[in-house]
Amino acid sequence: MWSRESAVELGPARQRAVLSALLLTPGQAMDPDRLKEAVWPRKPPGAAMANLQSYVSNLRRMLEPNSPPWYRNRILRRDPSGYVLDVESDVVDAYRFERLLRDGRRLLHQGELQRASRTLDEALALWRGSPYPEVRESEAGAQAAARLEELRLLALESRWEAELGQGRDSSVIAADVATLRMRFPTRERLSWLLMQALYRSGRRAEALRVYHQTRTLLADEYGVDPGPELQELFGSILRGAPDASRGPVR
């Protein structure tokens, strides 16, 4: 964790987990039992509550190191309904990422492609590994992490769409999209982007092959056909349209 310009050492794993759990809902009280469950999702020790209080005390000293002993802590405090980490959401990377993603998507919708690319790049630059690793085994942590991972995919897709719209090197974009598509072969937006990038690189046959692969996978896995955007793009490429339709931003 960083405070102003210097790193703050947060101590052992369980202590970091306390802070991570509170960061799931900054500014909102978390009931001690719920906090305990997030920190010890499987077999909490008999002294879990005592350990929790100790970790909170240590974190308070780290977050407000110059506070006198009788000082009522402002950043990490205990309210009647639970523990509160009272920080502005915009200083939390996860919340900043979501705000920048919304801004980038709005700019993409408006056709401001350069600004959209810059904003989405700024959002993606906030990622430094998996989200909430200390509390990922808890239900709340797992849900928050899965949600952020899905939003990261959306940010990547939106950035690539903005780059394609600006005429960036489509062969480079195709390579990047293809790498991610290997992990998510039935994700239609990735197939759409890969087909666009390949077609714009002069690789029409490969773009058509991506469609057929996606159609087969969707049929085998879910018993459905590709959506209208993918079908429309396939038709445009099949006809050799000089500029395949962009399709709506989702």
N, C-alpha and C positions, 0 to 999 in steps of 0.2 A: 504493500500500500504506500501511497505517496501523500505527504502533507506539504503543501506549497512546493518547494523545490528539493526536498530531501526525502529519502526512503524511510519508512517506519517499519521496524521489525515487529511482527505481530505475535511472535511466540509459537508455541506448539500447535499441532494440527487441530486439536479440539478447540483451542482458543480461536484459531482462525475460522473454524466452522461456526462459532458463535457469531462472529462478525458477518460471515457470509449469509447466515440465516436471517439476520436482521436486515441485511441489504436487499433481501427479497422484497421487503415492504418498507422502504425508508420513510421515516416520519410517522409510521403507524405502530401502535403498540402490539407486541407479540406476547401472548400468554406464556408464562414460564413452562407449562407442560408442553405446549406446542414447540417452544424453543428446544426443550430437552429432546423431544422426538426428532427434530431436525439434526441435532448434534449427535445423538445416539439412536439411529433409526432401528437398530436390531435389539441389542441387549444392553440397556443402560445400566451403569453400575449402581450399587446401593446408595452411594454418596453422590449421585448425579446432580442433585440440586445444590449441594454444597460446592461441588466442583464448578457448577455453572456460575454461582455467585462469585467464586474466586476468579474465574475467567473474565467476568464482567468488570470486576474491580481492576484487574490488570489492564484491560482494554481502556478503561476510563483514564488510568494514569498515562497510557500511551497517547491517547487522543487529545488529552488536555494536560500535558506534563507540568505546567506551571500553576495548576490550581491548588489552593490551600486545602488542608484536610477537611474543613467544614464547608467547603464550596459545594453548591448544588450543581452537579454536572449538567451541561447544556447539550452536549453531543450525544452521550449515551446515558440515559436516565431511566429511573424506574417510576412508572405511573401506576395508579391503582389497577389498571387493566393489563399491565405487563411492562416489558422492556421496550424502549423507544430509541432508535438510532435516528436522531434529529438532524438530518442533512438534506440539503436541496437535491432533488432528484437529478438535476443537470450535472452534478459533480460525480454521479455514479455512471460508470462507462456504459452499463447496460441500458440505462435510460437515455443517455446521450445518443447512443447508437440508434435507438428507436426513433428519437426525434429527428436525427439526421436522415434516417431512412424515409420517414414521412415527407420531409422536405425534398429529398431527392426524387421520390416518386411523384410528388406534386409538380416539380419542375419538368420531369419527363412527360407527364400528361400535357403540360403546357407547351411542349416542344422546345424548351430551353435546354438543349442537349449538353452543351458545354458545362453549364452550371450544374446540371443534374449529375454529370460524370464527376465533377469536383466534389460535390456534396456526398455522393455515394462512396467515393474513394475515402473521404474523411471518416465516414461511418465505418467502413471495413477496416480502416487503419487502427481502430480501437480494439480489435480482436487480438488476443495474445494467448490462444489456446482454448481449451474447453471451458464453457461458463460454469461457475459455481462448483468446482471440483470437490470442495470440502464437504458439501451437503448434497451431492448428487445421488447418494443412496437413499435419501429421504424422499417421500412422495412430493413434497412441495418443491424441493430442489430439482428433482428429476423433471417435473412439469415445467418449471421455469427454464431449465437448460434446454429441453426439447423445443420449447417455444422460440427461444433465441436462435437455436440452430436452424429452425424453419425460416425465421426472418433473415438470417444470414444468407440462405439460399436465395431468398427473394431479392436481397440487396445485390448479390452477384449477378443474378439474371437481369435486374434492372440496369446495372452498370454496363453489362455487355450489350443490352439493347440500345442504350444511349451511345455507346461507342460505334456500333454498327450504323446507327443513324447519322453519325458524323463522318462515315466513310473511313474509319480506322482500318488498319491492316486486318482483313477478315481471316486470313490464314492463321494469324496468331490467335485471334479470338476463337477460331474453330478448334485449335489445339487445346486451349484452356477449357472450353465448354466440353469437349470430348472427354477430357480427364475427369471432370466432375460427373459427367453423364454415366461413366462406368459404375459409379456408386449408386446412381439413381436412374436406372435405365428406363423406368416407366414414367418418369416425370416429363410430362408433355412440353412444358415450357423450355426445358433444356433441349429436347429434340427439335423444337421450333427454332431456337437460336442456332443450333448446330446446322440445321438445314439451310437457314439463311446465310450463315457464314460460309459454308461449303459452296453454295450456289454463287455467292458473290466472288468467291475465289476461283470460279470457273470449273468447279468440281461437281457438275450437275448429277452425274451418275451416283456419286457418293451421297449426295443430298437425298436423292430418291431412295437409296438403299436404307438410309436412316429412317425414313418414313415406314418402309416395309418392316424393318426390325421392330419399330415401336408398335406398329399395328399388331404384329404377331405376339409381342410380349403382353400388350394390353388384353388381347383376346385370351391368351393362355392364363394370365394371372387373375383377371377380373371379369372376363367375358364381355368386354365392351369394345367399341370402336374408338379410334382417335376423335378428339373433339373437333368442332367446326374450324377453329383457327388452323390446326394442323392440316386438316383436309383441304382447306382453302389454299394454304401455302403449297401443298403437294400438287394441287391442280395448276397453280401458277407456274411452278417449276416444270411440270410435265409439258405445259404448253410452250415453255421457253420464254416466258414473259421477261421483258428487259429489266423490269424492276419489280420483283415479287413484293406483294403487299406487306406492309409493316405489321398489320394486325393491331388491335387495341392493346394498350398497356393494361395489365390487370393489377 
